[in-house]
């Protein structure tokens, strides 16, 4: 009986640890991912360690997330880049649609990335965004400190 209890504790501990590492919620480490275009690495979340990062996911078919992408871009332009960086990730199936919207909305090339459809599903699942796209404010260690932060929170943390 004690052997069964021991294995139950081990299984519960491992599953709790696994969930903690991969859950995209306040107080948890953000799931790692990278974006590649062809053979070249365009972005890796690991490279944002050491400073605060606003990780924003958006799509053309999700109006709230597209509006947030524009609002976060405006905030990023007005904020000291040494304190804060924006990483805005588009999940549209079409790269050309992403490029058109990026131009039309005047989004900064340096902060905008497009996830190919093969990568997109994995990231959406890792960040638990099956029902709607979200944004995550990460601390310098990669810990999620806010989900869908509003402008007031960002201004209180990073000023203007």
N, C-alpha and C positions, 0 to 999 in steps of 0.2 A: 504494500500500500504506500509506503514512503517513497518507493521508486516512482510510482505513478504520480504522486504529489510533486516530486522533484521535477519530473519531465513536464508536468502541467505548468509549474512556475517558470521553467526555462522557456517553454513555448509562448506563454503570455508575455514574458519579458522581452523576448525577441520580436514578437509582433508589435508590441507597444513601441519598442525602439525603432523598428522599421517605419511605423506610421509617423512617429515624431520626426524622423529625418525627412520624410517625403511629403508631409502635409504643408500646404501653402496657407498658413493662417498665422495670426499674430502669435509671437513667441516661439515660432518654429523656424528652422533653417530653410531658406527657399530652395526648392529643387533645382539642381544644376542642369543647364542645357547650353548648347552652342548652336550657332547658325552658320551654315556653310553655303557658299555660292560656287557651284562647281567643285574644283579642287582646293579652293582657298577658304580659310576660316574668316568669316566676316565679324563674328561676335561670339564671345564666351562669357557667361555670367560670372565665372571665376575671376575674370579680369576686373570686375567691379569691386572686388574686395579692397578695403582700405578707405572707402568713402561712402557716403550715403547715396543710394541709387533709387530712383523711382522707376520701377519696371511696369510699363503700361502695355496692356494687350488691347488691340482694337481691330475692327473689321468694318468694311463698307456696309455690310448688312446688319450691323448693330449700331443704331444711331447714337445711343448713349456713350458707347465706347469711342466712337468717332469724334463726338463733341469733346470728350475727355482728352483725347489725343491733342486736339487743338488747344484746349485750356492748359494742359501740362506743357505743351511746347511754348506757349506764351509765358508761362511762369518760369520755365527753364531759361529763356532768353533774358529775363530780367533778374536772374539770380547769379550769384558768384559761383562760377563753375568749379572752384576749388573745394566748395562745401557740398555740392550736390550735382548729380548727373542724371539725365533722363535717358532711358532706354525704352523706346516705343516699338512694339513688335506687332506687325500686321499679320493676320491669319487668313486673308483672302486666298481663294484657290488660284486666282490669276495674278501673276507678278505684274503684268502690264496694267491691270486695274489699280493695283497698289501704286505703281509709278504715276499714273494719271492723277489719282487722288492726292498723292504727296505733292505734286506740282500745283494742282488746283488749290489745295488748302495751305500752300506755302509752308509745308512742314520741313524741318531741317534735315538734310541728307545725313548729317553726322549722328543723328539720334534715332533715325528710322531704319528698321530692319523688316524684312519679309520672310516669314516661315514658309517653306515649301510644304505642300500638303502632306508629304510623308513625315515630316518633322512635326507639323502642326498638331496632329492628333495626339502624339505622345506628350507634348508640352501642355496641351489643353487638359489631358487626363491628369498629368502630374500636378497641375495647379488647380484641379477640381473646378474647371470652368465649362462644364458640359452645358449648363443652363444659361450662363451669361459670362461675358468677358470681364476681367477685373484688373485692378492696378494694385501694386504692392510696393510699399516703401520699405527699403532694406537698410539696415544699419551697416557700419563698416565691416562687420563680421559675417554679413549675409543673412542675418536674422530678420524675419518679417516683423516690423514694428507697427505697421498700419496697413489695413486693406481698404482700398478705394479712398485714399486720403483726400480731403477737400482742400480748397485754397487756404482757408483759415488755418488749418493744421500746418500746411506747408509754410505759410508766412510766419507762423509762430516759431517754427523750428529753424527756418533758413532766412527769415527776414525778407526785405525787398528793397 
